[in-house]
């Protein structure tokens, strides 16, 4: 299965703003993306300390 559409910078910011208070599944449901995408974005943020969109 291929990758879906890339998630924009604004969406990354919204995820990071919510992740300390809202479960990943709920963030995904609210924003219309999969919980695994939310998890991966949060993981990259914790590792790098930056909100960055992957080049693809």
C-alpha distance matrix in Angstrom:
0.0 3.8 6.8 9.1 12.7 14.9 17.4 21.0 23.9 25.6 22.9 22.9 26.7 26.5 24.3 26.6 29.7 28.7 27.1 30.5 31.6 28.6 26.0 22.4 21.3 24.1 23.3 19.7 21.3 24.0 21.8 19.0 16.2 14.5 16.9 14.6 14.7 18.4 18.8 17.3 19.5 22.5 22.0 22.1 25.1 26.9 26.4 27.5 29.6 28.2 26.1 23.9 21.0 18.7 19.0 15.9
3.8 0.0 3.7 6.5 9.7 11.7 14.7 18.0 21.0 23.0 20.6 20.6 24.4 24.6 22.7 24.9 28.0 27.4 26.2 29.7 31.0 28.2 26.0 22.2 21.6 24.0 22.6 19.2 21.1 23.3 20.6 18.1 15.3 14.3 16.9 14.6 13.7 17.4 18.2 16.2 17.9 21.2 20.9 20.4 23.3 25.5 24.9 25.5 27.6 25.8 23.6 21.1 18.0 15.7 15.5 12.3
6.8 3.7 0.0 3.8 6.7 8.2 11.0 14.4 17.3 19.3 16.9 16.9 20.7 21.0 19.2 21.4 24.5 24.1 23.0 26.6 27.9 25.3 23.4 19.6 19.3 21.5 19.7 16.5 18.7 20.5 17.6 15.6 12.5 12.0 14.5 12.3 10.7 14.4 15.5 13.3 14.6 18.0 18.0 17.3 20.0 22.5 22.1 22.4 24.3 22.4 20.0 17.6 14.4 12.4 12.7 9.8
9.1 6.5 3.8 0.0 3.8 6.4 8.9 12.3 15.6 17.1 14.6 15.3 19.0 18.9 17.5 20.2 22.8 22.4 21.8 25.5 26.5 23.7 22.1 18.4 17.9 19.6 17.7 14.4 16.2 17.7 14.7 12.5 9.9 10.3 13.5 12.2 10.1 13.4 15.4 13.8 14.3 17.8 18.6 18.0 20.1 22.8 23.0 23.2 24.5 22.3 19.4 17.4 14.0 13.0 13.5 11.0
12.7 9.7 6.7 3.8 0.0 3.8 6.5 9.2 12.8 14.3 12.3 13.5 16.9 17.1 16.4 19.0 21.4 21.4 21.4 25.2 26.1 23.5 22.5 19.0 18.8 19.9 17.5 14.6 16.4 17.2 13.7 12.1 10.1 11.7 14.8 14.0 11.1 13.7 16.3 14.6 14.1 17.7 19.0 17.9 19.4 22.6 23.0 22.6 23.5 20.9 17.8 15.6 12.1 11.8 12.1 10.0
14.9 11.7 8.2 6.4 3.8 0.0 3.8 6.3 9.5 11.6 10.1 10.5 14.0 14.8 14.2 16.3 18.9 19.5 19.3 23.0 24.4 22.2 21.6 18.1 18.6 19.6 16.7 14.4 16.9 17.2 13.5 12.9 10.6 12.2 14.6 13.5 10.1 12.3 14.7 12.6 11.5 15.2 16.5 14.9 16.2 19.6 19.9 19.1 20.0 17.3 14.1 11.9 8.3 8.3 9.0 7.9
17.4 14.7 11.0 8.9 6.5 3.8 0.0 3.8 6.8 8.3 6.3 7.0 10.4 11.0 10.6 12.9 15.3 15.9 16.0 19.7 21.0 19.0 18.7 15.4 16.3 16.9 13.6 11.9 14.5 14.2 10.6 10.8 8.8 11.0 12.9 12.6 8.8 9.9 12.9 11.4 9.4 12.8 14.8 13.5 14.0 17.5 18.4 17.6 17.9 15.2 11.7 10.3 7.4 8.9 10.7 10.8
21.0 18.0 14.4 12.3 9.2 6.3 3.8 0.0 3.8 5.5 5.4 6.5 8.9 10.2 10.9 12.7 14.6 15.9 16.8 20.2 21.5 20.0 20.4 17.5 18.8 18.7 15.2 14.2 16.6 15.5 11.8 12.9 11.7 14.3 15.9 15.9 12.1 12.4 15.4 13.9 11.2 14.1 16.4 14.6 14.4 18.1 19.1 17.7 17.4 14.2 10.6 9.3 6.8 9.5 11.0 11.9
23.9 21.0 17.3 15.6 12.8 9.5 6.8 3.8 0.0 3.8 5.4 5.1 6.4 8.8 10.0 10.7 12.4 14.6 15.5 18.6 20.2 19.3 20.2 17.7 19.6 19.4 15.6 15.5 18.1 16.6 13.3 15.2 14.0 16.4 17.2 17.2 13.5 13.0 15.6 14.1 10.7 13.0 15.5 13.4 12.3 16.1 17.2 15.3 14.6 11.2 7.6 7.0 6.0 9.6 11.6 13.5
25.6 23.0 19.3 17.1 14.3 11.6 8.3 5.5 3.8 0.0 3.8 5.4 5.1 6.4 8.8 10.0 10.7 12.7 14.5 17.5 18.5 17.6 19.0 17.0 18.6 17.7 14.0 14.3 16.5 14.3 11.2 13.8 13.5 16.3 17.1 17.9 14.4 13.2 16.3 15.7 12.2 13.9 17.0 15.6 14.0 17.4 19.3 17.6 16.2 13.2 9.6 10.2 9.7 13.2 15.3 16.9
22.9 20.6 16.9 14.6 12.3 10.1 6.3 5.4 5.4 3.8 0.0 3.8 5.4 5.1 6.2 8.7 9.9 10.9 12.2 15.7 16.5 15.0 15.9 13.6 15.0 14.3 10.6 10.6 12.9 11.2 7.9 10.4 9.8 12.6 13.4 14.4 11.0 9.8 13.2 13.0 9.9 11.7 14.9 14.1 13.0 16.3 18.3 17.4 16.3 13.8 10.1 10.7 9.7 12.8 15.3 16.4
22.9 20.6 16.9 15.3 13.5 10.5 7.0 6.5 5.1 5.4 3.8 0.0 3.8 5.5 5.2 6.3 8.7 10.1 10.6 13.9 15.6 14.5 15.3 12.8 15.0 14.9 11.2 11.5 14.5 13.3 10.4 12.8 11.2 13.0 13.1 13.4 10.1 8.5 11.1 10.5 6.9 8.6 11.6 10.6 9.2 12.6 14.6 13.6 12.6 10.2 6.6 7.6 7.6 10.7 13.7 15.4
26.7 24.4 20.7 19.0 16.9 14.0 10.4 8.9 6.4 5.1 5.4 3.8 0.0 3.8 5.4 5.2 6.1 8.7 10.1 12.8 14.3 14.0 15.7 14.1 16.6 15.8 12.0 13.3 16.0 14.0 11.7 14.8 14.0 16.0 15.6 16.4 13.4 11.2 13.5 13.4 9.7 10.1 13.5 12.5 10.1 13.1 15.5 14.3 12.3 10.0 6.8 9.1 10.2 13.6 16.6 18.6
26.5 24.6 21.0 18.9 17.1 14.8 11.0 10.2 8.8 6.4 5.1 5.5 3.8 0.0 3.8 5.5 5.2 6.4 8.7 11.6 12.2 11.4 13.3 12.1 14.1 12.7 9.0 10.8 12.9 10.5 8.7 12.2 12.1 14.4 14.0 15.6 13.0 10.3 13.2 14.1 10.8 10.9 14.6 14.6 12.4 14.9 17.8 17.1 15.1 13.4 10.2 12.5 12.9 16.2 19.1 20.7
24.3 22.7 19.2 17.5 16.4 14.2 10.6 10.9 10.0 8.8 6.2 5.2 5.4 3.8 0.0 3.8 5.5 5.3 6.0 9.5 10.6 9.4 10.4 8.7 11.2 10.5 6.8 8.5 11.4 10.0 8.5 11.4 10.4 11.8 10.8 12.2 10.0 6.9 9.5 10.7 7.8 7.5 11.3 11.9 10.1 12.4 15.3 15.4 13.8 12.6 9.8 11.9 12.4 15.0 18.4 19.7
26.6 24.9 21.4 20.2 19.0 16.3 12.9 12.7 10.7 10.0 8.7 6.3 5.2 5.5 3.8 0.0 3.8 5.5 5.4 7.9 10.1 10.2 11.6 10.5 13.7 13.2 9.9 11.9 14.9 13.5 12.2 15.2 14.0 14.9 13.3 14.2 12.2 9.0 10.3 11.2 8.1 6.6 10.1 10.5 7.8 9.7 12.9 12.7 10.6 9.9 7.9 10.9 12.5 15.2 18.7 20.7
29.7 28.0 24.5 22.8 21.4 18.9 15.3 14.6 12.4 10.7 9.9 8.7 6.1 5.2 5.5 3.8 0.0 3.8 6.0 7.5 8.7 9.5 12.0 11.9 14.8 13.4 10.3 13.2 15.4 13.2 12.6 16.1 15.7 17.0 15.5 17.1 15.2 11.8 13.5 14.8 11.8 10.2 13.7 14.2 11.2 12.7 16.1 15.8 13.1 12.5 10.6 13.8 15.5 18.6 21.9 23.8
28.7 27.4 24.1 22.4 21.4 19.5 15.9 15.9 14.6 12.7 10.9 10.1 8.7 6.4 5.3 5.5 3.8 0.0 3.8 5.8 5.8 5.7 8.5 8.9 11.6 9.9 7.3 10.7 12.5 10.7 11.0 14.3 14.1 15.1 13.2 15.3 14.2 10.5 12.1 14.4 12.0 10.2 13.8 15.2 12.7 13.7 17.3 17.8 15.4 15.2 13.3 16.2 17.3 20.0 23.5 25.0
27.1 26.2 23.0 21.8 21.4 19.3 16.0 16.8 15.5 14.5 12.2 10.6 10.1 8.7 6.0 5.4 6.0 3.8 0.0 3.8 5.6 5.4 6.7 6.8 10.2 9.7 7.6 10.5 13.0 12.2 12.4 15.1 14.0 14.1 11.5 13.1 12.5 8.8 9.3 11.8 10.1 7.5 10.7 12.7 10.7 11.0 14.6 15.7 13.8 14.3 12.8 15.6 16.9 19.1 22.7 24.2
30.5 29.7 26.6 25.5 25.2 23.0 19.7 20.2 18.6 17.5 15.7 13.9 12.8 11.6 9.5 7.9 7.5 5.8 3.8 0.0 3.8 6.1 8.0 9.4 12.7 12.0 10.7 13.9 16.0 15.1 15.8 18.6 17.7 17.6 14.6 16.2 16.1 12.3 12.2 14.7 13.2 10.0 12.5 14.8 12.4 11.7 15.5 16.8 14.5 15.7 15.0 18.2 20.0 22.1 25.8 27.5
31.6 31.0 27.9 26.5 26.1 24.4 21.0 21.5 20.2 18.5 16.5 15.6 14.3 12.2 10.6 10.1 8.7 5.8 5.6 3.8 0.0 3.8 6.9 9.5 12.0 10.4 9.8 13.4 14.7 13.5 15.1 17.9 17.7 17.8 15.0 17.4 17.4 13.6 14.1 17.1 15.7 12.9 15.7 18.0 15.8 15.4 19.1 20.4 18.1 19.0 17.8 20.9 22.3 24.6 28.3 29.7
28.6 28.2 25.3 23.7 23.5 22.2 19.0 20.0 19.3 17.6 15.0 14.5 14.0 11.4 9.4 10.2 9.5 5.7 5.4 6.1 3.8 0.0 3.8 6.5 8.4 6.6 6.5 10.0 11.0 10.3 12.1 14.6 14.5 14.5 11.8 14.6 14.9 11.3 12.1 15.4 14.4 12.2 15.1 17.7 16.0 16.1 19.6 21.1 19.2 19.6 17.9 20.6 21.4 23.5 27.0 28.0
26.0 26.0 23.4 22.1 22.5 21.6 18.7 20.4 20.2 19.0 15.9 15.3 15.7 13.3 10.4 11.6 12.0 8.5 6.7 8.0 6.9 3.8 0.0 3.8 5.5 5.3 6.3 8.7 10.0 10.7 12.4 14.0 13.3 12.3 9.2 11.9 13.0 9.8 10.0 13.7 13.6 11.5 13.9 16.9 16.0 15.9 19.1 21.0 19.8 20.4 18.8 20.9 21.4 22.9 26.5 27.1
22.4 22.2 19.6 18.4 19.0 18.1 15.4 17.5 17.7 17.0 13.6 12.8 14.1 12.1 8.7 10.5 11.9 8.9 6.8 9.4 9.5 6.5 3.8 0.0 3.8 5.4 5.1 6.2 8.6 9.9 10.6 11.7 10.2 8.9 5.6 8.2 9.2 6.1 6.6 10.3 10.5 9.1 11.4 14.2 14.0 14.4 17.2 19.1 18.3 18.5 16.6 18.3 18.4 19.6 23.1 23.5
21.3 21.6 19.3 17.9 18.8 18.6 16.3 18.8 19.6 18.6 15.0 15.0 16.6 14.1 11.2 13.7 14.8 11.6 10.2 12.7 12.0 8.4 5.5 3.8 0.0 3.8 5.5 5.1 6.2 8.6 10.0 10.2 9.2 7.6 4.9 8.5 10.0 8.0 9.0 12.4 13.1 12.5 14.6 17.3 17.4 18.0 20.6 22.4 21.9 21.9 19.6 20.9 20.5 21.5 24.7 24.6
24.1 24.0 21.5 19.6 19.9 19.6 16.9 18.7 19.4 17.7 14.3 14.9 15.8 12.7 10.5 13.2 13.4 9.9 9.7 12.0 10.4 6.6 5.3 5.4 3.8 0.0 3.8 5.3 5.0 6.1 8.5 9.6 9.9 9.7 8.0 11.7 12.3 9.8 11.5 14.9 14.6 13.8 16.6 19.0 18.4 19.3 22.3 23.7 22.6 22.4 20.0 21.6 21.3 22.9 26.1 26.2
23.3 22.6 19.7 17.7 17.5 16.7 13.6 15.2 15.6 14.0 10.6 11.2 12.0 9.0 6.8 9.9 10.3 7.3 7.6 10.7 9.8 6.5 6.3 5.1 5.5 3.8 0.0 3.8 5.4 5.1 6.1 8.2 8.2 8.8 7.5 10.7 10.2 7.3 9.9 12.7 11.7 11.2 14.4 16.3 15.5 16.8 19.8 20.8 19.6 19.0 16.4 18.1 17.8 19.7 22.9 23.3
19.7 19.2 16.5 14.4 14.6 14.4 11.9 14.2 15.5 14.3 10.6 11.5 13.3 10.8 8.5 11.9 13.2 10.7 10.5 13.9 13.4 10.0 8.7 6.2 5.1 5.3 3.8 0.0 3.8 5.5 5.3 5.6 4.7 5.2 5.0 8.4 7.9 6.3 9.3 11.6 11.3 11.9 14.6 16.3 16.3 17.9 20.4 21.5 20.9 20.0 17.1 18.0 17.0 18.4 21.3 21.2
21.3 21.1 18.7 16.2 16.4 16.9 14.5 16.6 18.1 16.5 12.9 14.5 16.0 12.9 11.4 14.9 15.4 12.5 13.0 16.0 14.7 11.0 10.0 8.6 6.2 5.0 5.4 3.8 0.0 3.8 5.6 5.1 6.5 7.4 7.8 11.4 11.3 10.1 12.8 15.3 15.0 15.5 18.3 20.1 19.9 21.5 24.1 25.2 24.4 23.4 20.5 21.4 20.3 21.8 24.5 24.1
24.0 23.3 20.5 17.7 17.2 17.2 14.2 15.5 16.6 14.3 11.2 13.3 14.0 10.5 10.0 13.5 13.2 10.7 12.2 15.1 13.5 10.3 10.7 9.9 8.6 6.1 5.1 5.5 3.8 0.0 3.8 5.7 8.0 10.1 10.5 13.9 13.0 11.1 14.3 16.6 15.4 15.7 19.0 20.4 19.6 21.5 24.3 25.0 23.7 22.5 19.4 20.7 19.8 21.9 24.6 24.6
21.8 20.6 17.6 14.7 13.7 13.5 10.6 11.8 13.3 11.2 7.9 10.4 11.7 8.7 8.5 12.2 12.6 11.0 12.4 15.8 15.1 12.1 12.4 10.6 10.0 8.5 6.1 5.3 5.6 3.8 0.0 3.8 5.7 8.8 10.0 12.8 10.9 9.5 13.2 14.8 13.2 14.3 17.6 18.4 17.8 20.1 22.7 22.9 21.9 20.2 16.9 17.7 16.5 18.6 21.1 21.1
19.0 18.1 15.6 12.5 12.1 12.9 10.8 12.9 15.2 13.8 10.4 12.8 14.8 12.2 11.4 15.2 16.1 14.3 15.1 18.6 17.9 14.6 14.0 11.7 10.2 9.6 8.2 5.6 5.1 5.7 3.8 0.0 3.8 7.0 9.4 11.9 10.5 10.3 13.8 15.1 14.4 16.0 18.8 19.7 19.7 22.1 24.2 24.7 24.2 22.5 19.1 19.4 17.5 19.0 21.2 20.5
16.2 15.3 12.5 9.9 10.1 10.6 8.8 11.7 14.0 13.5 9.8 11.2 14.0 12.1 10.4 14.0 15.7 14.1 14.0 17.7 17.7 14.5 13.3 10.2 9.2 9.9 8.2 4.7 6.5 8.0 5.7 3.8 0.0 3.8 6.6 8.5 6.8 7.4 10.7 11.7 11.4 13.4 15.7 16.5 17.2 19.5 21.3 21.9 21.9 20.3 17.1 17.1 15.1 16.1 18.5 17.8
14.5 14.3 12.0 10.3 11.7 12.2 11.0 14.3 16.4 16.3 12.6 13.0 16.0 14.4 11.8 14.9 17.0 15.1 14.1 17.6 17.8 14.5 12.3 8.9 7.6 9.7 8.8 5.2 7.4 10.1 8.8 7.0 3.8 0.0 3.8 5.4 5.3 6.6 8.8 10.1 11.0 12.7 14.4 15.8 17.0 18.7 20.4 21.6 21.9 20.9 18.2 18.1 16.4 16.7 19.3 18.3
16.9 16.9 14.5 13.5 14.8 14.6 12.9 15.9 17.2 17.1 13.4 13.1 15.6 14.0 10.8 13.3 15.5 13.2 11.5 14.6 15.0 11.8 9.2 5.6 4.9 8.0 7.5 5.0 7.8 10.5 10.0 9.4 6.6 3.8 0.0 3.8 5.4 5.0 6.1 8.6 9.9 10.5 12.1 14.3 15.3 16.4 18.3 20.0 20.2 19.8 17.5 18.0 17.0 17.5 20.5 20.1
14.6 14.6 12.3 12.2 14.0 13.5 12.6 15.9 17.2 17.9 14.4 13.4 16.4 15.6 12.2 14.2 17.1 15.3 13.1 16.2 17.4 14.6 11.9 8.2 8.5 11.7 10.7 8.4 11.4 13.9 12.8 11.9 8.5 5.4 3.8 0.0 3.8 5.4 4.9 6.1 8.6 9.8 10.3 12.3 14.1 15.2 16.3 18.2 19.1 18.8 16.8 16.7 15.6 15.3 18.3 17.7
14.7 13.7 10.7 10.1 11.1 10.1 8.8 12.1 13.5 14.4 11.0 10.1 13.4 13.0 10.0 12.2 15.2 14.2 12.5 16.1 17.4 14.9 13.0 9.2 10.0 12.3 10.2 7.9 11.3 13.0 10.9 10.5 6.8 5.3 5.4 3.8 0.0 3.8 5.4 5.1 6.2 8.6 9.8 10.7 12.3 14.3 15.4 16.6 17.3 16.3 13.9 13.6 12.1 12.2 15.1 14.8
18.4 17.4 14.4 13.4 13.7 12.3 9.9 12.4 13.0 13.2 9.8 8.5 11.2 10.3 6.9 9.0 11.8 10.5 8.8 12.3 13.6 11.3 9.8 6.1 8.0 9.8 7.3 6.3 10.1 11.1 9.5 10.3 7.4 6.6 5.0 5.4 3.8 0.0 3.8 5.5 5.3 6.2 8.5 10.1 10.7 12.4 14.4 15.6 15.5 14.9 12.5 13.2 12.7 13.6 17.0 17.3
18.8 18.2 15.5 15.4 16.3 14.7 12.9 15.4 15.6 16.3 13.2 11.1 13.5 13.2 9.5 10.3 13.5 12.1 9.3 12.2 14.1 12.1 10.0 6.6 9.0 11.5 9.9 9.3 12.8 14.3 13.2 13.8 10.7 8.8 6.1 4.9 5.4 3.8 0.0 3.8 5.5 5.2 6.0 8.7 9.9 10.5 12.3 14.3 14.7 14.9 13.4 14.1 14.1 14.4 17.9 18.4
17.3 16.2 13.3 13.8 14.6 12.6 11.4 13.9 14.1 15.7 13.0 10.5 13.4 14.1 10.7 11.2 14.8 14.4 11.8 14.7 17.1 15.4 13.7 10.3 12.4 14.9 12.7 11.6 15.3 16.6 14.8 15.1 11.7 10.1 8.6 6.1 5.1 5.5 3.8 0.0 3.8 5.5 5.0 6.2 8.5 9.9 10.6 12.2 13.4 13.2 11.8 11.6 11.4 11.0 14.5 15.0
19.5 17.9 14.6 14.3 14.1 11.5 9.4 11.2 10.7 12.2 9.9 6.9 9.7 10.8 7.8 8.1 11.8 12.0 10.1 13.2 15.7 14.4 13.6 10.5 13.1 14.6 11.7 11.3 15.0 15.4 13.2 14.4 11.4 11.0 9.9 8.6 6.2 5.3 5.5 3.8 0.0 3.8 5.5 5.3 6.2 8.7 10.0 10.7 11.1 10.2 8.3 8.6 8.7 9.6 13.3 14.5
22.5 21.2 18.0 17.8 17.7 15.2 12.8 14.1 13.0 13.9 11.7 8.6 10.1 10.9 7.5 6.6 10.2 10.2 7.5 10.0 12.9 12.2 11.5 9.1 12.5 13.8 11.2 11.9 15.5 15.7 14.3 16.0 13.4 12.7 10.5 9.8 8.6 6.2 5.2 5.5 3.8 0.0 3.8 5.5 5.0 6.2 8.6 10.0 9.7 10.0 8.9 10.5 11.8 12.9 16.6 18.2
22.0 20.9 18.0 18.6 19.0 16.5 14.8 16.4 15.5 17.0 14.9 11.6 13.5 14.6 11.3 10.1 13.7 13.8 10.7 12.5 15.7 15.1 13.9 11.4 14.6 16.6 14.4 14.6 18.3 19.0 17.6 18.8 15.7 14.4 12.1 10.3 9.8 8.5 6.0 5.0 5.5 3.8 0.0 3.8 5.4 5.2 6.2 8.7 9.7 10.7 10.6 11.5 12.8 12.9 16.5 18.0
22.1 20.4 17.3 18.0 17.9 14.9 13.5 14.6 13.4 15.6 14.1 10.6 12.5 14.6 11.9 10.5 14.2 15.2 12.7 14.8 18.0 17.7 16.9 14.2 17.3 19.0 16.3 16.3 20.1 20.4 18.4 19.7 16.5 15.8 14.3 12.3 10.7 10.1 8.7 6.2 5.3 5.5 3.8 0.0 3.8 5.5 5.1 6.0 7.8 7.9 8.1 8.3 9.8 9.8 13.4 15.3
25.1 23.3 20.0 20.1 19.4 16.2 14.0 14.4 12.3 14.0 13.0 9.2 10.1 12.4 10.1 7.8 11.2 12.7 10.7 12.4 15.8 16.0 16.0 14.0 17.4 18.4 15.5 16.3 19.9 19.6 17.8 19.7 17.2 17.0 15.3 14.1 12.3 10.7 9.9 8.5 6.2 5.0 5.4 3.8 0.0 3.8 5.5 5.4 5.0 5.4 5.8 7.7 10.3 11.5 15.1 17.5
26.9 25.5 22.5 22.8 22.6 19.6 17.5 18.1 16.1 17.4 16.3 12.6 13.1 14.9 12.4 9.7 12.7 13.7 11.0 11.7 15.4 16.1 15.9 14.4 18.0 19.3 16.8 17.9 21.5 21.5 20.1 22.1 19.5 18.7 16.4 15.2 14.3 12.4 10.5 9.9 8.7 6.2 5.2 5.5 3.8 0.0 3.8 5.8 5.4 7.9 9.4 11.3 14.0 14.8 18.3 20.6
26.4 24.9 22.1 23.0 23.0 19.9 18.4 19.1 17.2 19.3 18.3 14.6 15.5 17.8 15.3 12.9 16.1 17.3 14.6 15.5 19.1 19.6 19.1 17.2 20.6 22.3 19.8 20.4 24.1 24.3 22.7 24.2 21.3 20.4 18.3 16.3 15.4 14.4 12.3 10.6 10.0 8.6 6.2 5.1 5.5 3.8 0.0 3.8 6.0 8.3 10.4 11.3 13.8 13.8 17.0 19.4
27.5 25.5 22.4 23.2 22.6 19.1 17.6 17.7 15.3 17.6 17.4 13.6 14.3 17.1 15.4 12.7 15.8 17.8 15.7 16.8 20.4 21.1 21.0 19.1 22.4 23.7 20.8 21.5 25.2 25.0 22.9 24.7 21.9 21.6 20.0 18.2 16.6 15.6 14.3 12.2 10.7 10.0 8.7 6.0 5.4 5.8 3.8 0.0 3.8 5.3 8.2 8.9 12.0 12.3 15.3 18.2
29.6 27.6 24.3 24.5 23.5 20.0 17.9 17.4 14.6 16.2 16.3 12.6 12.3 15.1 13.8 10.6 13.1 15.4 13.8 14.5 18.1 19.2 19.8 18.3 21.9 22.6 19.6 20.9 24.4 23.7 21.9 24.2 21.9 21.9 20.2 19.1 17.3 15.5 14.7 13.4 11.1 9.7 9.7 7.8 5.0 5.4 6.0 3.8 0.0 3.8 7.0 9.2 12.7 14.1 17.2 20.3
28.2 25.8 22.4 22.3 20.9 17.3 15.2 14.2 11.2 13.2 13.8 10.2 10.0 13.4 12.6 9.9 12.5 15.2 14.3 15.7 19.0 19.6 20.4 18.5 21.9 22.4 19.0 20.0 23.4 22.5 20.2 22.5 20.3 20.9 19.8 18.8 16.3 14.9 14.9 13.2 10.2 10.0 10.7 7.9 5.4 7.9 8.3 5.3 3.8 0.0 3.8 5.8 9.5 11.5 14.4 17.6
26.1 23.6 20.0 19.4 17.8 14.1 11.7 10.6 7.6 9.6 10.1 6.6 6.8 10.2 9.8 7.9 10.6 13.3 12.8 15.0 17.8 17.9 18.8 16.6 19.6 20.0 16.4 17.1 20.5 19.4 16.9 19.1 17.1 18.2 17.5 16.8 13.9 12.5 13.4 11.8 8.3 8.9 10.6 8.1 5.8 9.4 10.4 8.2 7.0 3.8 0.0 3.8 7.0 9.8 12.9 15.8
23.9 21.1 17.6 17.4 15.6 11.9 10.3 9.3 7.0 10.2 10.7 7.6 9.1 12.5 11.9 10.9 13.8 16.2 15.6 18.2 20.9 20.6 20.9 18.3 20.9 21.6 18.1 18.0 21.4 20.7 17.7 19.4 17.1 18.1 18.0 16.7 13.6 13.2 14.1 11.6 8.6 10.5 11.5 8.3 7.7 11.3 11.3 8.9 9.2 5.8 3.8 0.0 3.8 6.3 9.2 12.2
21.0 18.0 14.4 14.0 12.1 8.3 7.4 6.8 6.0 9.7 9.7 7.6 10.2 12.9 12.4 12.5 15.5 17.3 16.9 20.0 22.3 21.4 21.4 18.4 20.5 21.3 17.8 17.0 20.3 19.8 16.5 17.5 15.1 16.4 17.0 15.6 12.1 12.7 14.1 11.4 8.7 11.8 12.8 9.8 10.3 14.0 13.8 12.0 12.7 9.5 7.0 3.8 0.0 3.8 6.5 9.0
18.7 15.7 12.4 13.0 11.8 8.3 8.9 9.5 9.6 13.2 12.8 10.7 13.6 16.2 15.0 15.2 18.6 20.0 19.1 22.1 24.6 23.5 22.9 19.6 21.5 22.9 19.7 18.4 21.8 21.9 18.6 19.0 16.1 16.7 17.5 15.3 12.2 13.6 14.4 11.0 9.6 12.9 12.9 9.8 11.5 14.8 13.8 12.3 14.1 11.5 9.8 6.3 3.8 0.0 3.8 6.2
19.0 15.5 12.7 13.5 12.1 9.0 10.7 11.0 11.6 15.3 15.3 13.7 16.6 19.1 18.4 18.7 21.9 23.5 22.7 25.8 28.3 27.0 26.5 23.1 24.7 26.1 22.9 21.3 24.5 24.6 21.1 21.2 18.5 19.3 20.5 18.3 15.1 17.0 17.9 14.5 13.3 16.6 16.5 13.4 15.1 18.3 17.0 15.3 17.2 14.4 12.9 9.2 6.5 3.8 0.0 3.8
15.9 12.3 9.8 11.0 10.0 7.9 10.8 11.9 13.5 16.9 16.4 15.4 18.6 20.7 19.7 20.7 23.8 25.0 24.2 27.5 29.7 28.0 27.1 23.5 24.6 26.2 23.3 21.2 24.1 24.6 21.1 20.5 17.8 18.3 20.1 17.7 14.8 17.3 18.4 15.0 14.5 18.2 18.0 15.3 17.5 20.6 19.4 18.2 20.3 17.6 15.8 12.2 9.0 6.2 3.8 0.0
